[in-house]
Amino acid sequence: MLVGALYFGGLVLFLFAGIHVASAIFMTAMVSDWASMQVLPSMIGNTMWSTMNEFLLVAIPLFILLGEILTRSGVADRMYKALAAWLQWLPGGLLHTNIVTCALFAATSGSSVATSATVGTVALPTLQRLGYRERLVLGSIAAGGTLGILIPPSINMVVYGALAEVSVGKLFAAGIIPGLVVLLLMMLVIVVLALAGKVTSSNEKLIIPLLVRLKLLLNVLPVVFIFSLVMGGIYLGIATPTEAAALGVVGAIIIAALNRTLSIAMLHAAFLSALRTTAMVVLVVTTAYILNFSLSLAGIPQALSEYIGELGWSPIATIWALVVFYLILGCFLEAIAMMVTTVGVVVPLIVSLGFDPLWFGIFMTMMMELALITPPVGLNLFVAQNIRLSRGGISDVYIGVLPFAFAMMVFVALLIYFPQIALWLPGKLF
């Protein structure tokens, strides 16, 4: 109990002091080690070395690079125009285009922040010109971007798979149906708001002939190609997730060449941005491995499982307690930091309660999605605020994202009571 109190208290203290997430996690591990007096410096070094030698983690920089190249090759811009031509006639008009474009771009980028930033930059000028209410536009961009970590490939799923020792291929399969359900729920929210007259102050629509719309569909093919290349390689047994990510990078370079956007300057910018993001993610993951190792030796996961058992809560009640816990945690922690600081403690607990760690990976991904749009530290909220064209407070983004956050909470409830939403497809494929 002493070590557990030091763990949570130290982590919160370090984070509120403004210390970088990786440093906060490492210092917390040192506090736990000092309290338990079980971990030697050489054991920490061995843990770091074995983590950095993990072949699966090579997929992280490759998926990040894949998203960077596609972002700079103009794929999102062309795809948005194609989808806008076909979806603007639905109640809610181009807000549906925001959500669907985010979903398709998520199927290649693996990053929620990149998805929100890319789609938002393309969408905002057109939507504001046509009189859409800015709060909902910003909310749809922030919420739609969260699909980047649920629809495979997903960087966060790679990290969870490495930490929880769960097959990344199965995690990717488990995320497909939930991603589509969340997409449909968000579109339903837009339809309801449109019928209530809350979406736009203008009835102006883009008038595009049918032949032009058919031609525009060709702009969706690059995303379909990349998704098929990556996911097909995994599920056909041709490639591991890491090798599939490398295939995706090659495919993205080919698409950039066909779009005539491939250049040394573009590749340099893409590699440099991917390098910075990778350094941050891998450092956090490495320190998380050290912390998980320290906590396991201190017996905290086992003690927590015993404590929960003594409370007499049902497994479902425990999961709902975790929902509240993650909602609160998401107000203060970035998504991946929230995951890596809790996996070592929570996964043994849910396994002891009889839950599938594969299902819990999708559950945790959903809670990370909510963390991305939970004030005051939701990264996607900041992205939406930074790309807006007009001046205004971030409270506009907070208000605009609320209907979509409600839709995501509805799906969390569905996932808890109907776990086959996540488990059916990987059960068929594997």
N, C-alpha and C positions, 0 to 999 in steps of 0.2 A: 504493500500500500504506500510506503514511503517513496519507493522508486517511481511508482505510478504518479504520485502527487508531484514529484520533482519533474517528471517527464512533461505532464500537461502544463504545470505552472511555469516551468522554464521555457517551454516552446511559446506560450502566450506572451510571456515577458519579453523574450528576445524579438518576437515579431512586432509587438507594439512599440518596441524601442527603435524600430525602423531598420533592423539588421536584415541583410539579404536572406532570402528563404534558405538557400543552401547552407549558409553560415549558421543560421538559427538551428537548423536540423542537426548539423554537426556538433554544435555546442551543447544541444540537448542530449545527444548521444554521449558526449563526454561527461555530462552531469550524471546521467544514468549509470555510466561505467564507474564513476567515482563512488556512487552510492552503493552499487552492488559489489564493487571491487572484484569483478570476475574477468574483465576484458583487458588484455595486454595490448600495448601499441603494435606489436607484431601481428596480432590477430586482426586489428583494424587495417593494417597494410595489406594483409592477405585478402581481406574482404574487398578492399578497393581494387586490387589487382584482378581478382576473379570477376568482379563486376565489369571492369573496363574491357575484359577479354570476352565478354558475352556476345556471341555472334548475332543474336536476335536484336541487340541494341543498335547494330549497324543500320537497321531499317529506319531508325529515327532520322538521321541526317539525310538519308535518301528520300524519304517521304517529304521532308521539309524542302529539299531541293526540287523535288517534283512540283510541289505547289508554287515555289518561287518562279520556276521557268514558265509554268502555265500562266501565272499572273502577269508576267512581263511579255508574254507572246500575244496578248490580245484575245485570248480564248473567252474570257468572261464577258467582255464587251460584245462580241459577236453572238454569244449564246443568249445574253440578256435581250438583245434586239429580236432574236428569233422567237423566244418564249413570249415576249411582249406582244408580238403579232398574233399569237394564238390564244393567250390567256386574258387579254384585256376585256373580253366580252362577258366574263364571269362577274357576278356581283362583287364589287371590291376591286375590279379592274387590275391595274398593274401591281397592286400589293401582292397578288398571287404570284406575279412574276418574280418579285423579291424572294419569296419563300422557295419557289421551285428552282430558281437559279442558284440560291444558296445550297439547296439539296444536291443539285447536280454538280456544282463546283466542289461541294464537300466530298463527293465520290472520287475526287482526284487530289485534293489538297491535303486533307487530314488535319487541318488546323482551323479552329473556329474563328480566331482573330483574323487570319488571312482571308477567310471566307467573307466575314462581315466587311472588312476594309475594301476588298476588291469589288464586291457586289454593290456596296453603298456608294462608292465613288462613281460607278457606272449609272446607278439608278437615280440618285438624288436630283440631278438637274432636270430630267424629264418629268419626274413626279411632281416637283414643285411648280414647273411650268404649267402642268395640267390641273393644278389646284387641289392636289391631295393634302389632307391635313398632316402637318409636319410631325406631330407627335406619333401618329400611327405609322408613318413612313419610317421614322427612326426606330420605333419599337419593332417593326417587322424586320428591319435589317439586323438589329441586335439579336433578336430571338432566332431568326432564320440562320444566322451564322453559327449558332450553337449546334446545328446539325452536323457541323464539321467534325465533331468528335464522336458522333453516334453512327453516322453512315460511314461504312468502311471505304477506303482504309483510314485508320484513325491512329494518330501518334499516341494519344492517351491510352488506347487499348493495347498498343505495343508495350507501353510502360507498365500497365496493370498486369498484362500477361507475364512479363519478366518478374515482377515483384511477387505475384501470387502463384507463379508456376502453372499458369493456365495456357492452353494452346491458343496462340494468336489467330490462327486460321479459324478455329471454332468461334472465337470472339467476334471476328469479322462477320462470320455467317450469322451469329446471334444478333448483330446490330442491324441487319438489313430490314427485317419486318418491323421492329420498333421504330426505325428511322422513317419508314413509309407511314406508319400509323401517326407518329408525331407530326409529320408533314401534313397529313389529311386533317388532323385536329386543328392545326394552325390555319389552314385554309378555311375550315368551318368557322373559326372565330372571325375571320375576315368577312365571310358571307353574312354572318349574323350582324356584325357591325355595319356592313354596307346596307342591309335591309333596314337597319335602324337609322340610316342617314348620317352615320358618324365618320364616313371615310373621305368623301370629297365634297368640295363646295362647287364643283363644276361638272357638267355632263360631257365635256369635250373628250373625244376618243381619237386615237390614231387610226386613220383610214388607210388600210393597206390591202391591195388587190390579192386575190387568192393565189395567183401564179407567183407573186413575189413572196407570199408567206410560205409556199411550198419550197421555193428556192432557199429561203432563210433556214429551213430545217436542216440543211447541210451543215450549218454552224454548230449544231448540237453533236454532230458525229465525232469530233475530236474527244469530247468527254466520254462518249460511249466507248470509243476505241481504247482510251487509257484505262477506264474501269474494267473493260473486258480483258485487257492485257494483264492487269495486276491481279484481279480476282480470279480470272480464268486460269492463270498460271498456278495459283494456290490450290484451287479446288480440283483441277485436273491432275494434280500431283506432279506437275512439271517443275515447279519452283517452290522454295520456302518463302515465307513472307519477306525476308531480306532480299532474296534474289528477285522476287516479284517487284519489290520497290525499285531495284536497279533496272529492271525491264521498263518500268514506268518512266524512269528518268530518260532512258533512251527514246521511248515513245514521245515524251514531251519535247525533246530536242528535235525530233523529226517533224513534229507539228509546228514548232517555232520556225523551222527552215521552210516548210510549206507556206506558212503565213508571211514569210519574208521579214521576220522580226529577229531572226537569229544573227547575233553579232558577238564579237569579243567583249564589247562593253556590256551587252545585256547579260552574257554568261558571267562576267566578272561581278556585276551587281547581284546576280542571283546566288552565286557561290558565297559571296561575302555576307549577305543577309542570312543564308542557310547556316553558315559557320557560326555567326553570333547566336542564333536561336539554338543551335545544337549544343553549343558550349554551355548555355544556361540550363537546358533540359537535362543533359547528361550529368552535369555537376549536381543537380538536385536529386536525380535518380541514384547516383553513387552515394551521396550522403544518406539517402533514405535506406539503402541496403545496410549501411553501417548502423543506423538507428534500429532497424528491424532486427539485426543480429544481436545488438545489445539488449533490446527489450525481450527477445526470446530467451536469452541466457538469464535475464533477471526474473523470468517467469511471469511477466505481466499479462500476456495473452491468456495463459492458463488460469491465472488468478481472476481475471475479468470474467472468463467463462464460468468459473465456479460461483462467482458473486452473482452473475445473472441467473444462474440455476437456482441459487438460494432465494432469489426474489420471487420465484414461482411464475414469472411472466410466460405467456405463450410465445411461440416463435414469431407469430404475426405481430403481437404487441411489441416485441423487441425490434422488429423491422421498422415499425412506425416510430419507435423511439429514435432509431437511427435516422429516419427522415427528418425529424425535428432537429436532431444533433447536426446533421449536414446542412440544413437550411440556416442554422445559426452560424455554423463554421464558414459557410459560403459568403456570409456578410463581411468576413474579415480576411479570408485567404483566397488566393488565386486557385483555379481549378486543379492544376496538376500538383500544386503544393498541398492542397487539401487531400488529394488521393495518397501521395507518397508518405504523408505523415500519419495516416490512419490504417493503411492496408495491413501493416504488420500486426496490429492489434485486433482489427475488426474481422479480417478474413478467418483466422482460427475460431473466433467466436461464432460466426455464422455457419461455419462448417460443423461445429459441435452441436448447433441447433438443427442440423439436417438440411440446410440450404445448399444448393449447387453453387460452387464458386464461379462457374461460368455465368449463371443467372445473375449472381451478385455483381459481376463485372459490368453487366448492362445496367443494373440498378445504380451502381456507383457512377457510371457514365452519365446517367440521367441527372443525378444529384450534382455532378460537376457542371452539366449544362445549366442547371438552375443557378449555380454559383457564378457562372459567367454573366448572368443578368440580374444578380442580386446586389442592390446597393448596400454599402457605399463602395465596394471594391470589385464590382463586376467589370471585367476587362472589356467585354463587348459593349457595355454601356459607354465606356470611355471612347471606344473606337467610333461608335455612332455619333457621339458628341463632337469628336474632333473633325469628322468629315462633313458635318452639316454646313450649309452655305450661309444660313442666317445666324444672327447672334441671339443667344438665349441660354437660359440656365439648363443644367443637366437634369433638372427636375422634369423637363419635358420628355426626356428619354425614359425616366423612371415611370412616368404615367403611361407613356405609349407602349411599354413592354408588359404592363400588368396583365392584359387579356391573354397574351401568349404564355406568360408564366403560369396562369391559371390552367390553360390547356395542357401544359407540361405536367402539372400536378395531377390532373385527371389521368394522364397516361401512367404516372407513377403508381397510382391506385390500381389501374388495370394490370400493371406489371406484377404487383404484389399478389393480387388475387387470381391472376391468370398467367402463371410463369411460363406456360407453353408459348406465349407470344415471342419470347426470346429463345426458348429451347427447342422448338419444333424444327426449324430449318437446319441447325447444326446436327440435330439427331438424324435427319434424313441424309445430309451430305456426308457425314462421317459415320 
